[in-house]
Amino acid sequence: MKKTLFKTYRYLGFIIFLLAWHSSDAQFYNGSQQDFGKNRVQYKSFDWLYYPSDYVDVYFYKGGKELAEFAVQSAGISQLEVEKLFDFTLQEKVQVIVYNTQTDFRQSNLGIIDDNQGNIGGTTEIVGSKLFVYFDGDHGHFATQIREGLARVLFSQMMLGGNWKDVLRSSTFLSIPDWYKEGLISYAGEEWDSESNQYIRDGIKTGLYESFNDIQGEQVKYSGHAMWKFIADVYGENVIPNILYMTKIGRNVEDGFLFVLGEDLESMSYKFVDYWETKFKQEEGSYAELKINRLYTDKQLGKIEVWEGKDTEKRKETVAKFDAVAPDEKSRSYRKLRTLVENWEILGYGAKKWRRLDKRFSKYLGAIPVKYKAKYTYSQFKRSPDEKYVSFVTHEYGQYKVWLYEIETGKLKRLIKKEHKIDRIQDLSYPNTTWHPNSDVLTFITEKRGRVYLNNYTVTDKKTVEKELFRIEKVIDLSYSADGKKIVFSGVALGQTDLYMYYVIGNSQTRLTNDIYDDLHPSFLPGSETIIFSSNRPDDTLRTDVPVDVYSNIKDIYLFYPGNNPSLEQITRTPELDEDQPEALSDKYFSYLSFRKNFKNQYAASVDSAISRIDTTIHYRYFTNETMLSNYSFQLDNYQIHPESNTFNYSFYKEGRQQFNWGKLEDGKTVTDVGKDALEDGDVSGPEEGVGELQIILIDNSDREVDPLNYEFSASGGNVEIEKEIVRIQDMVDSSDSTTTAEKKFKLPKSRNYRLNFVIDEVTTQLDNSLGFQMYQSLSATTNLNQGSGIGGMARVSDLFEDHKLKGALRLSASNSGIEGGVFYQNLKKRIDKEYSVQRFSNQAILPNLPWIAESQMLMGTYKLTYPIDEVRSIRGTAIALLDDIKVYATEINNASIENDRDIMAGLRVAYVYDNTRSRGFNLLEGTRYKVFAEYYQEPTKENSGMQVVGLDFRHYTHIYRNLTVAVRGAGSTSFGDRKILNVLGGVDSELLAKQGDAEIAQDQGYYYLSQSSPMRGFFQNSRNGNNFAVINSEVRWPVFTFFSKKPLNSEFTKTFMFTLFSDVGSAWNGFNPYSEENQFNQVVSAGNPVLVSIQNNREPVVWSYGFGARAKILGYFVRADYGWGVDDGQILDGVLHLSLNIDF
């Protein structure tokens, strides 16, 4: 069967080769192929250094020395782990590029993909052994990025090969889906954590993974992660390299599973879903059996349950639910709603009426009546202390907004909207928000051009004041003091995440901690300046010079006592459990989140003491008592406690979206009571759950009082006791004498300056590979747009940071001895991008009016500058020098004496480009792109030789449902001056077996160059012509197989196959408009002797068409077939089949 299919594809590919070889139309600065593209904007320069080592070279710049030191050590550990997982050794040294922040990384040129619509055969990108990482304030995340990056490099080397020749050969035949690759890389980075647990659990419970082709965004990665985790758990991790190897050998993803596990891909997709469903049900069942002290009634948002039949007990439960959430509600609407439920009159409700009832009920449950939008990622849900407002943040393709909802009035207001919606790694670390204690000011952090800003929005005057935070690279989290005069925040600077105190009056900040440990999520204790936070530091000793090392990522809870003699107090010591996001219930009781038993819930803790023994020193034994405050089967992302109003709120991910709940404590209880009751009545976690016993020793001397702040914590194991003096910040000069310093230090290599070097990073070889010669064809040599196809190739080399790119391209025509080639150099290092090019084009053709053979040779040099306004907008200018030689071959005595025609042209092009499109699949976009351009050409040595061109190309892509897309294009251009361009309307770009129409060409318009105006399906080329043209193209793109299939598709053909419906309308003309008397098309000239008669023909100059088509990748080429019916002067013409090799329109 496979041999038969291979032969079929081989013969089909040979037919395509022959068609393309004989009559393919290579586009040269015409048709619908336009250069759009987004931008990388540089706001500062980077001077790179690097640390060489035996296994990696780590590159860094100013402010990133500590991060580079960490990366060298972490990469050494991670490389061994990843190589063991893949059972494969890295074949060359890896280059790790370290960016201080994600904002800095966004300025880099790494990973730029050229917007080359003419590349119908695809491009092989030689990624090599390069990876990038950036610091988000958490060294644990930083280490995960390094592991994932190493896994990505190793995966590429294993599957595609270690050198560019192997990659070129392998990528031609091996297509790897995103879930397969990204899922394995995610699994290699972190086998299981709270984030993967959250997304995978929810994806299984909502049935998302039952239809692989519907999965979008982050869930693509996590669906693959779930598959590889399932394979490791059931079959053993040692089968993973075998699956990869068989996939490479068979050049098919399904072969890897079939040959190693004996299961095809469809069967595996069913099995892994069943596995996770069973596992999660077992976990949730055992978890529900835990004895939990219910401290408060939780206002759960959700729908009213409807039971079939008039069940009296169920009716009573529903009424009780109403009374529980709104016991004091006396409004008429509430009484009416309660009566409906009590009398069970809701059973006959229709869907529309039921939704209204559910909305009214949700209002009493505390729901915000704001429509949830699936396109948003929600975060930072914060209630104001007076409970009048709720603020939250949304992200959408990198664009973020801050919202304010007024609970009483129900008004929702957008405070800011920043950035553009484009495909990139989203930075969800900002904006961070917090409320002023008086509830009148919402403070939030934003980043702009590598700088950090603190914004204050005043609710009363509805104004935002922006202030820059200096010497800070990022703010992770922030919180006000009780009097509103200070803000404590976790800030990133020079590769460290420390605590800072910001003084509102004076706009200044002070660093509180200064070490390599990550100090996160700080907040003040109620009515105090004491700060509670989480950190991965090993103990409560403050140090000023901690050596860089790969420390544990497990975080504990600490208290920081500011003042002249600052000190720390450790609340938890859990070597194997992570505590995060602490909040103070009171000055003695504390709350935090912890991920345990695959659930992230809220816990409460306090420190208690008992006298161990008394001699000359009083010895106290201190214990951390802990209990659970929640036992949800979903994962809490963050929470908030309001001691003033005894309320709380949760934010969590459930049912495929972020949700927000709030509630009040039980009647008569306060926040302090919650902590006290929980720890007195609830289940206290013992050491077997990872909560270690703490020993705190107070030094009692007769000549001084006991200082309650002089606490020193250490882990207790059995009867081991440790005694030592408290160490304060001013006592520390060097941490090398500390008992926590590693006995064996890592020897850091000496840093070196980066020197420019180039490697191959992109190769393209294909039939009909148009170089895209950036000039119109000379009309003096030919009127035929079908210049014939050939074989072309392109290779590009770049430096490590892709700031400098050198590209060479060559295309040989098979039918007319045409040669096209060029050399391009790009310098993208600074804000203004520069490009230099030298291009050559030659072509042989028969002259339009005489049976003589002529050759046109064009040599062009360009200098292009691109100024990126932002990531989606740019202004581009190009200076041009063109030499155009046209010579007629001496084939007979009549043309032997004809002199060669030489034009020396100078020109200038200016364009404004906007592009915010996002990819939803191959040839499936979403968003808008357009270009407005103007050109001017002149022969310096000749008068009356000027030509001006202006034009517009606008495209919009709309996502309808799943991957169904509607694409609309409007384009037009006009040329004027002494010389003009002949725009030929009809056909499609890169058409095979294109036919010519018979529209007459006006001889008095000064046409000098030739250009195709397409697509206009249902018509032959040159159905209309003129120096002006305008077209509107629209089509519905429907990927049939991916639309209906729920399981992963293995074939490149089925993954890219799409059915289309299209309609085109347009015209080409000379004169003011298509209907003007100046338009050649509107006249019929009858030649007589001696009279010449011109008659108005009254034909419709505008044509339109409709039809259907199909597209798919066959042997790596995107092949299109369109069948259209043209409508000319109200008459439907015979259908025309267009075969082409082209992308987009």
ZIPE-V158481 format. One record per residue. N is the residue number from 1. D_LAST is the distance of its C-alpha to the last C-alpha in whole Angstrom. Layout:
N & D_LAST
N & D_LAST
This chain:
1 & 35
2 & 34
3 & 35
4 & 33
5 & 30
6 & 30
7 & 31
8 & 28
9 & 25
10 & 27
11 & 27
12 & 24
13 & 23
14 & 25
15 & 23
16 & 20
17 & 22
18 & 24
19 & 20
20 & 19
21 & 22
22 & 23
23 & 20
24 & 17
25 & 15
26 & 15
27 & 13
28 & 16
29 & 15
30 & 13
31 & 10
32 & 7
33 & 8
34 & 11
35 & 13
36 & 14
37 & 16
38 & 19
39 & 23
40 & 26
41 & 29
42 & 33
43 & 36
44 & 38
45 & 39
46 & 40
47 & 43
48 & 43
49 & 46
50 & 46
51 & 48
52 & 48
53 & 50
54 & 50
55 & 47
56 & 45
57 & 44
58 & 44
59 & 42
60 & 43
61 & 44
62 & 46
63 & 47
64 & 46
65 & 49
66 & 50
67 & 47
68 & 46
69 & 50
70 & 49
71 & 46
72 & 48
73 & 50
74 & 48
75 & 46
76 & 49
77 & 49
78 & 46
79 & 45
80 & 48
81 & 47
82 & 43
83 & 45
84 & 47
85 & 44
86 & 42
87 & 45
88 & 43
89 & 44
90 & 42
91 & 42
92 & 42
93 & 43
94 & 40
95 & 40
96 & 40
97 & 38
98 & 40
99 & 39
100 & 41
101 & 39
102 & 35
103 & 35
104 & 36
105 & 33
106 & 30
107 & 31
108 & 31
109 & 28
110 & 29
111 & 26
112 & 23
113 & 20
114 & 18
115 & 14
116 & 13
117 & 10
118 & 11
119 & 13
120 & 12
121 & 16
122 & 17
123 & 19
124 & 23
125 & 25
126 & 28
127 & 30
128 & 33
129 & 36
130 & 35
131 & 35
132 & 35
133 & 37
134 & 38
135 & 41
136 & 41
137 & 44
138 & 45
139 & 46
140 & 46
141 & 42
142 & 42
143 & 44
144 & 41
145 & 38
146 & 40
147 & 41
148 & 37
149 & 36
150 & 39
151 & 37
152 & 34
153 & 35
154 & 37
155 & 35
156 & 32
157 & 35
158 & 37
159 & 33
160 & 32
161 & 35
162 & 37
163 & 35
164 & 32
165 & 33
166 & 33
167 & 30
168 & 28
169 & 29
170 & 29
171 & 26
172 & 25
173 & 26
174 & 27
175 & 25
176 & 26
177 & 25
178 & 26
179 & 29
180 & 30
181 & 30
182 & 30
183 & 33
184 & 35
185 & 35
186 & 36
187 & 39
188 & 40
189 & 40
190 & 42
191 & 43
192 & 44
193 & 44
194 & 44
195 & 40
196 & 39
197 & 42
198 & 41
199 & 37
200 & 38
201 & 41
202 & 39
203 & 36
204 & 38
205 & 40
206 & 37
207 & 36
208 & 32
209 & 33
210 & 33
211 & 29
212 & 28
213 & 24
214 & 25
215 & 26
216 & 25
217 & 26
218 & 29
219 & 30
220 & 28
221 & 31
222 & 34
223 & 33
224 & 33
225 & 36
226 & 38
227 & 37
228 & 38
229 & 41
230 & 42
231 & 42
232 & 44
233 & 47
234 & 47
235 & 47
236 & 48
237 & 46
238 & 47
239 & 45
240 & 41
241 & 42
242 & 42
243 & 39
244 & 37
245 & 39
246 & 38
247 & 35
248 & 34
249 & 36
250 & 35
251 & 31
252 & 31
253 & 31
254 & 33
255 & 35
256 & 37
257 & 38
258 & 39
259 & 41
260 & 43
261 & 43
262 & 43
263 & 40
264 & 37
265 & 34
266 & 34
267 & 38
268 & 38
269 & 35
270 & 38
271 & 41
272 & 40
273 & 39
274 & 43
275 & 44
276 & 43
277 & 44
278 & 47
279 & 48
280 & 47
281 & 49
282 & 52
283 & 51
284 & 51
285 & 54
286 & 56
287 & 55
288 & 56
289 & 60
290 & 60
291 & 63
292 & 61
293 & 63
294 & 61
295 & 62
296 & 60
297 & 58
298 & 55
299 & 53
300 & 50
301 & 47
302 & 46
303 & 46
304 & 49
305 & 50
306 & 51
307 & 53
308 & 54
309 & 57
310 & 60
311 & 60
312 & 63
313 & 63
314 & 59
315 & 60
316 & 62
317 & 60
318 & 57
319 & 60
320 & 61
321 & 58
322 & 57
323 & 61
324 & 60
325 & 57
326 & 58
327 & 62
328 & 63
329 & 61
330 & 63
331 & 60
332 & 60
333 & 56
334 & 57
335 & 60
336 & 58
337 & 55
338 & 58
339 & 60
340 & 57
341 & 57
342 & 60
343 & 61
344 & 58
345 & 56
346 & 53
347 & 52
348 & 51
349 & 49
350 & 45
351 & 42
352 & 41
353 & 45
354 & 45
355 & 43
356 & 45
357 & 48
358 & 46
359 & 45
360 & 48
361 & 50
362 & 48
363 & 49
364 & 52
365 & 51
366 & 50
367 & 46
368 & 44
369 & 42
370 & 39
371 & 36
372 & 34
373 & 31
374 & 29
375 & 27
376 & 30
377 & 32
378 & 35
379 & 38
380 & 42
381 & 43
382 & 46
383 & 49
384 & 51
385 & 55
386 & 56
387 & 53
388 & 52
389 & 48
390 & 46
391 & 43
392 & 40
393 & 37
394 & 33
395 & 31
396 & 27
397 & 25
398 & 27
399 & 28
400 & 32
401 & 34
402 & 37
403 & 39
404 & 42
405 & 43
406 & 47
407 & 48
408 & 51
409 & 48
410 & 45
411 & 43
412 & 40
413 & 39
414 & 37
415 & 39
416 & 36
417 & 32
418 & 31
419 & 29
420 & 25
421 & 23
422 & 21
423 & 21
424 & 25
425 & 28
426 & 30
427 & 33
428 & 35
429 & 38
430 & 38
431 & 39
432 & 42
433 & 44
434 & 48
435 & 50
436 & 53
437 & 57
438 & 57
439 & 54
440 & 53
441 & 51
442 & 47
443 & 47
444 & 44
445 & 42
446 & 39
447 & 38
448 & 36
449 & 36
450 & 38
451 & 41
452 & 42
453 & 43
454 & 46
455 & 45
456 & 47
457 & 46
458 & 49
459 & 49
460 & 52
461 & 50
462 & 47
463 & 46
464 & 45
465 & 46
466 & 45
467 & 47
468 & 46
469 & 48
470 & 49
471 & 49
472 & 47
473 & 44
474 & 43
475 & 45
476 & 45
477 & 47
478 & 49
479 & 52
480 & 55
481 & 59
482 & 61
483 & 62
484 & 58
485 & 59
486 & 58
487 & 54
488 & 54
489 & 51
490 & 50
491 & 48
492 & 47
493 & 48
494 & 49
495 & 47
496 & 50
497 & 50
498 & 53
499 & 54
500 & 54
501 & 57
502 & 55
503 & 57
504 & 56
505 & 59
506 & 58
507 & 54
508 & 56
509 & 55
510 & 58
511 & 57
512 & 59
513 & 58
514 & 57
515 & 56
516 & 54
517 & 54
518 & 51
519 & 53
520 & 50
521 & 50
522 & 54
523 & 55
524 & 59
525 & 62
526 & 63
527 & 65
528 & 65
529 & 63
530 & 63
531 & 60
532 & 59
533 & 56
534 & 54
535 & 54
536 & 54
537 & 58
538 & 60
539 & 63
540 & 64
541 & 65
542 & 64
543 & 63
544 & 62
545 & 61
546 & 59
547 & 58
548 & 54
549 & 54
550 & 52
551 & 54
552 & 54
553 & 51
554 & 53
555 & 54
556 & 57
557 & 58
558 & 60
559 & 62
560 & 62
561 & 65
562 & 65
563 & 68
564 & 70
565 & 70
566 & 67
567 & 67
568 & 65
569 & 66
570 & 64
571 & 63
572 & 62
573 & 62
574 & 60
575 & 59
576 & 57
577 & 55
578 & 53
579 & 54
580 & 51
581 & 51
582 & 55
583 & 56
584 & 60
585 & 61
586 & 65
587 & 66
588 & 67
589 & 65
590 & 61
591 & 58
592 & 55
593 & 52
594 & 52
595 & 50
596 & 53
597 & 53
598 & 49
599 & 49
600 & 49
601 & 52
602 & 54
603 & 57
604 & 60
605 & 63
606 & 66
607 & 68
608 & 72
609 & 75
610 & 78
611 & 81
612 & 81
613 & 85
614 & 87
615 & 89
616 & 89
617 & 85
618 & 83
619 & 81
620 & 78
621 & 76
622 & 73
623 & 70
624 & 67
625 & 67
626 & 63
627 & 62
628 & 59
629 & 58
630 & 55
631 & 54
632 & 51
633 & 49
634 & 46
635 & 45
636 & 46
637 & 44
638 & 46
639 & 49
640 & 51
641 & 55
642 & 57
643 & 60
644 & 61
645 & 60
646 & 60
647 & 57
648 & 54
649 & 50
650 & 48
651 & 44
652 & 43
653 & 40
654 & 40
655 & 38
656 & 35
657 & 35
658 & 38
659 & 41
660 & 44
661 & 47
662 & 50
663 & 54
664 & 58
665 & 60
666 & 63
667 & 66
668 & 68
669 & 66
670 & 65
671 & 63
672 & 66
673 & 67
674 & 64
675 & 64
676 & 68
677 & 68
678 & 65
679 & 67
680 & 70
681 & 69
682 & 66
683 & 66
684 & 66
685 & 64
686 & 66
687 & 66
688 & 64
689 & 61
690 & 61
691 & 63
692 & 65
693 & 69
694 & 69
695 & 72
696 & 73
697 & 76
698 & 78
699 & 80
700 & 83
701 & 86
702 & 89
703 & 88
704 & 85
705 & 83
706 & 81
707 & 77
708 & 75
709 & 72
710 & 73
711 & 71
712 & 70
713 & 68
714 & 68
715 & 67
716 & 70
717 & 71
718 & 74
719 & 77
720 & 76
721 & 76
722 & 75
723 & 77
724 & 76
725 & 76
726 & 73
727 & 71
728 & 69
729 & 67
730 & 69
731 & 71
732 & 68
733 & 68
734 & 66
735 & 65
736 & 66
737 & 69
738 & 68
739 & 68
740 & 65
741 & 64
742 & 63
743 & 65
744 & 63
745 & 61
746 & 58
747 & 58
748 & 55
749 & 54
750 & 54
751 & 51
752 & 50
753 & 47
754 & 44
755 & 43
756 & 40
757 & 39
758 & 36
759 & 34
760 & 31
761 & 28
762 & 25
763 & 25
764 & 22
765 & 23
766 & 20
767 & 19
768 & 17
769 & 17
770 & 16
771 & 18
772 & 16
773 & 19
774 & 19
775 & 21
776 & 20
777 & 22
778 & 25
779 & 25
780 & 29
781 & 28
782 & 26
783 & 23
784 & 21
785 & 18
786 & 18
787 & 20
788 & 21
789 & 20
790 & 22
791 & 23
792 & 22
793 & 23
794 & 24
795 & 26
796 & 27
797 & 30
798 & 31
799 & 34
800 & 35
801 & 33
802 & 30
803 & 31
804 & 31
805 & 29
806 & 29
807 & 27
808 & 27
809 & 24
810 & 25
811 & 23
812 & 25
813 & 24
814 & 26
815 & 26
816 & 27
817 & 29
818 & 26
819 & 26
820 & 24
821 & 25
822 & 26
823 & 28
824 & 27
825 & 29
826 & 28
827 & 31
828 & 30
829 & 33
830 & 34
831 & 32
832 & 31
833 & 28
834 & 29
835 & 27
836 & 29
837 & 27
838 & 29
839 & 26
840 & 27
841 & 25
842 & 27
843 & 26
844 & 29
845 & 28
846 & 30
847 & 31
848 & 29
849 & 33
850 & 35
851 & 35
852 & 36
853 & 34
854 & 33
855 & 31
856 & 29
857 & 30
858 & 28
859 & 29
860 & 28
861 & 29
862 & 28
863 & 29
864 & 26
865 & 28
866 & 26
867 & 27
868 & 26
869 & 27
870 & 27
871 & 24
872 & 21
873 & 22
874 & 23
875 & 24
876 & 23
877 & 26
878 & 26
879 & 29
880 & 28
881 & 31
882 & 30
883 & 32
884 & 31
885 & 33
886 & 33
887 & 36
888 & 37
889 & 38
890 & 42
891 & 42
892 & 44
893 & 47
894 & 45
895 & 42
896 & 45
897 & 46
898 & 42
899 & 42
900 & 39
901 & 36
902 & 36
903 & 34
904 & 34
905 & 32
906 & 31
907 & 29
908 & 27
909 & 24
910 & 24
911 & 21
912 & 21
913 & 18
914 & 18
915 & 16
916 & 18
917 & 15
918 & 17
919 & 15
920 & 16
921 & 16
922 & 13
923 & 10
924 & 11
925 & 12
926 & 14
927 & 15
928 & 14
929 & 13
930 & 14
931 & 15
932 & 18
933 & 19
934 & 22
935 & 24
936 & 27
937 & 28
938 & 32
939 & 34
940 & 37
941 & 40
942 & 39
943 & 39
944 & 37
945 & 34
946 & 32
947 & 28
948 & 26
949 & 22
950 & 21
951 & 17
952 & 15
953 & 12
954 & 12
955 & 10
956 & 12
957 & 11
958 & 15
959 & 16
960 & 18
961 & 21
962 & 21
963 & 17
964 & 16
965 & 13
966 & 12
967 & 9
968 & 9
969 & 8
970 & 11
971 & 11
972 & 15
973 & 17
974 & 21
975 & 23
976 & 27
977 & 30
978 & 32
979 & 29
980 & 26
981 & 22
982 & 21
983 & 18
984 & 17
985 & 15
986 & 13
987 & 11
988 & 8
989 & 8
990 & 11
991 & 12
992 & 15
993 & 18
994 & 17
995 & 19
996 & 20
997 & 21
998 & 24
999 & 24
1000 & 27
1001 & 26
1002 & 29
1003 & 31
1004 & 33
1005 & 30
1006 & 30
1007 & 27
1008 & 27
1009 & 23
1010 & 20
1011 & 17
1012 & 14
1013 & 12
1014 & 9
1015 & 7
1016 & 10
1017 & 11
1018 & 14
1019 & 15
1020 & 17
1021 & 16
1022 & 18
1023 & 19
1024 & 19
1025 & 20
1026 & 22
1027 & 22
1028 & 20
1029 & 17
1030 & 15
1031 & 12
1032 & 11
1033 & 8
1034 & 9
1035 & 9
1036 & 11
1037 & 11
1038 & 14
1039 & 16
1040 & 19
1041 & 21
1042 & 21
1043 & 21
1044 & 24
1045 & 26
1046 & 28
1047 & 29
1048 & 28
1049 & 25
1050 & 26
1051 & 24
1052 & 21
1053 & 19
1054 & 20
1055 & 19
1056 & 16
1057 & 15
1058 & 14
1059 & 14
1060 & 11
1061 & 12
1062 & 10
1063 & 11
1064 & 11
1065 & 13
1066 & 14
1067 & 17
1068 & 18
1069 & 22
1070 & 25
1071 & 27
1072 & 27
1073 & 25
1074 & 24
1075 & 27
1076 & 29
1077 & 32
1078 & 31
1079 & 28
1080 & 28
1081 & 27
1082 & 29
1083 & 32
1084 & 34
1085 & 36
1086 & 39
1087 & 41
1088 & 45
1089 & 48
1090 & 49
1091 & 47
1092 & 43
1093 & 41
1094 & 38
1095 & 37
1096 & 35
1097 & 32
1098 & 31
1099 & 28
1100 & 25
1101 & 23
1102 & 20
1103 & 18
1104 & 16
1105 & 15
1106 & 14
1107 & 14
1108 & 13
1109 & 12
1110 & 12
1111 & 11
1112 & 14
1113 & 16
1114 & 18
1115 & 21
1116 & 19
1117 & 16
1118 & 12
1119 & 13
1120 & 10
1121 & 12
1122 & 11
1123 & 14
1124 & 14
1125 & 17
1126 & 17
1127 & 20
1128 & 22
1129 & 25
1130 & 25
1131 & 25
1132 & 23
1133 & 22
1134 & 22
1135 & 19
1136 & 17
1137 & 16
1138 & 13
1139 & 13
1140 & 11
1141 & 11
1142 & 8
1143 & 6
1144 & 4
1145 & 0
